Amino acid sequence: MPTQIRSKFHDSTPLDITLAGLASSTGGVGRQSALVDNTSAGHSAVHLFVKVKLGANPAAHKTVQLYLLQGDGTGLRTDGAGTADAPLAVRNAPLLGVLTTGATPGGGLVLQKQFFVSEPGPQWAIAIVHDTGAPLDSAPSAHEVRWVGQTVEVV
């Protein structure tokens, strides 16, 4: 007879999103990741791990913003998001959080943060927008986004 309910964490998986050279925007223009189909796995939560490297001469006290995009499985998605890594103008997506440049950021500063998504839905993706005043670092290897799915199991 089951006696315990516990969280089960799945393997860390890269999320396909091109951040190299992403232009700064104060109007919500950024990049969306590839869409993750959650219908089979049924993750009740997702842990996102984000690493972004700033480009040359970023401005102080600016942000890199992370937004949640969700889909219902029929093609209806937040802000008209597609299924692949692509440019996207964020208008209504909920903000998951920000990474900040701080008072004296300097070029090449690496920002890292973990974000938590509860109940990501049948399909999900993220969008990243930044207003640092300079494009992000141009090397693809300078940036990384990974995710870990979480489910509940009874043991």
C-alpha positions as CSV (number, residue, x, y, z in Angstrom):
1,M,0.0,0.0,0.0
2,P,1.4,3.5,-0.9
3,T,2.6,5.4,2.1
4,Q,4.4,8.4,0.7
5,I,3.9,11.2,-1.9
6,R,7.2,12.7,-3.2
7,S,8.6,14.8,-6.0
8,K,10.4,13.1,-8.9
9,F,12.9,15.1,-10.9
10,H,13.6,14.2,-14.5
11,D,16.8,14.6,-16.5
12,S,18.1,18.1,-17.2
13,T,17.3,18.9,-20.9
14,P,18.5,21.8,-23.1
15,L,15.9,24.2,-24.3
16,D,16.4,25.3,-27.9
17,I,16.7,29.1,-28.0
18,T,19.1,31.3,-29.9
19,L,20.4,34.1,-27.6
20,A,23.8,34.8,-29.4
21,G,23.7,38.5,-30.5
22,L,20.1,39.1,-29.3
23,A,19.4,42.8,-29.7
24,S,18.4,45.0,-26.8
25,S,14.7,46.1,-26.9
26,T,12.6,48.4,-24.8
27,G,9.5,47.4,-26.8
28,G,9.3,43.7,-25.8
29,V,11.0,42.2,-28.9
30,G,13.0,39.2,-28.1
31,R,13.3,35.5,-28.8
32,Q,11.1,32.5,-28.0
33,S,12.3,29.0,-27.4
34,A,11.2,25.8,-29.1
35,L,7.8,24.6,-27.8
36,V,7.9,21.7,-25.3
37,D,5.0,19.2,-25.5
38,N,4.1,18.3,-22.0
39,T,1.1,16.1,-22.8
40,S,2.9,12.8,-22.4
41,A,5.2,13.6,-19.6
42,G,2.6,15.6,-17.6
43,H,5.1,17.6,-15.6
44,S,3.4,19.4,-12.8
45,A,6.3,21.8,-12.5
46,V,9.4,22.9,-14.4
47,H,12.7,24.2,-13.1
48,L,14.4,26.5,-15.6
49,F,18.2,27.2,-15.4
50,V,19.3,30.2,-17.4
51,K,22.8,31.5,-18.2
52,V,23.2,34.7,-20.3
53,K,26.4,36.5,-21.1
54,L,26.2,40.3,-21.7
55,G,27.8,41.9,-24.7
56,A,30.1,44.9,-24.8
57,N,29.1,48.0,-22.8
58,P,25.8,47.0,-21.2
59,A,23.9,49.7,-19.2
60,A,23.6,49.6,-15.5
61,H,20.4,48.6,-13.7
62,K,18.9,47.0,-16.7
63,T,17.3,43.5,-17.1
64,V,17.1,40.3,-19.0
65,Q,13.4,39.3,-18.7
66,L,12.1,35.7,-18.9
67,Y,8.4,35.1,-19.9
68,L,6.2,32.0,-19.9
69,L,4.5,31.0,-23.2
70,Q,1.8,28.3,-23.0
71,G,-0.3,26.5,-25.5
72,D,-3.5,24.4,-25.3
73,G,-2.4,21.8,-27.9
74,T,-4.6,23.2,-30.7
75,G,-2.3,26.0,-32.0
76,L,-3.6,28.7,-29.6
77,R,-0.5,30.0,-27.8
78,T,0.4,33.0,-25.7
79,D,1.3,36.0,-27.9
80,G,0.9,33.9,-31.0
81,A,4.1,32.0,-30.3
82,G,5.1,29.4,-32.8
83,T,6.6,25.9,-32.3
84,A,10.3,26.7,-33.0
85,D,13.1,28.9,-31.8
86,A,12.2,32.3,-33.4
87,P,11.9,36.1,-32.9
88,L,8.8,37.1,-30.9
89,A,7.2,40.3,-29.7
90,V,6.0,39.8,-26.1
91,R,2.8,41.6,-25.3
92,N,0.7,39.5,-22.8
93,A,3.0,36.7,-21.6
94,P,3.4,36.4,-17.8
95,L,6.8,37.5,-16.5
96,L,8.6,34.7,-14.7
97,G,11.3,37.0,-13.5
98,V,14.4,38.9,-14.4
99,L,18.2,38.8,-14.3
100,T,19.7,42.2,-13.5
101,T,22.9,43.9,-14.7
102,G,23.6,45.6,-11.4
103,A,25.3,48.9,-10.9
104,T,28.5,48.2,-12.8
105,P,27.9,45.4,-15.2
106,G,30.9,45.5,-17.6
107,G,31.0,43.7,-20.9
108,G,31.1,39.9,-20.7
109,L,29.3,39.7,-17.3
110,V,27.6,36.3,-17.0
111,L,24.1,36.3,-15.4
112,Q,22.7,33.0,-14.0
113,K,19.4,32.3,-12.3
114,Q,16.8,29.5,-11.7
115,F,13.1,30.0,-12.4
116,F,10.2,27.9,-11.3
117,V,7.0,27.2,-13.3
118,S,4.1,25.6,-11.5
119,E,1.6,23.8,-13.8
120,P,3.2,24.6,-17.2
121,G,0.2,23.2,-19.1
122,P,0.0,20.9,-22.1
123,Q,2.6,22.9,-24.1
124,W,5.1,25.5,-22.9
125,A,8.0,27.6,-24.0
126,I,9.8,30.7,-22.8
127,A,10.6,34.1,-24.3
128,I,13.7,36.2,-23.4
129,V,13.8,40.0,-23.9
130,H,16.5,42.3,-22.6
131,D,17.0,46.1,-22.4
132,T,20.7,46.2,-21.5
133,G,21.5,48.7,-24.3
134,A,23.8,46.3,-26.2
135,P,23.4,43.0,-28.0
136,L,24.1,39.9,-25.9
137,D,27.4,38.1,-26.4
138,S,27.7,36.8,-30.0
139,A,29.1,33.3,-29.1
140,P,26.3,30.6,-29.0
141,S,28.2,28.8,-26.3
142,A,28.1,31.8,-24.0
143,H,24.4,31.2,-23.3
144,E,22.5,28.2,-22.0
145,V,18.9,27.4,-21.0
146,R,18.1,24.0,-19.4
147,W,15.0,22.6,-17.8
148,V,14.1,19.9,-15.3
149,G,10.6,18.5,-15.2
150,Q,9.0,17.6,-11.9
151,T,6.2,15.1,-11.3
152,V,4.6,13.7,-8.2
153,E,4.8,10.0,-7.5
154,V,3.2,7.8,-4.8
155,V,5.5,5.2,-3.3
